[in-house]
């Protein structure tokens, strides 16, 4: 959060393993939600996250259409990872 606040990037990219287990604990889910909401909503910074081998696709896909409207794109489908992503004027 502090690094994003200081450097003000156009977008934050998280390249896999948002969780360390396929079925994360409630505490882990709260930590991720807090971090993503601070970066995305408080700092108004778009986020693109790609699921990793520890991430449960079902958990990460929850709210996908809603999140995308706020500038949070979580990609869990292998084939989608080869498609260009556009957020604002960024490709």
Beta strands, then each sheet from edge to edge (+ up, - down):
strand 1: 11-15
strand 2: 46-50
strand 3: 72-75
sheet 1: 1+ 2+ 3+
end
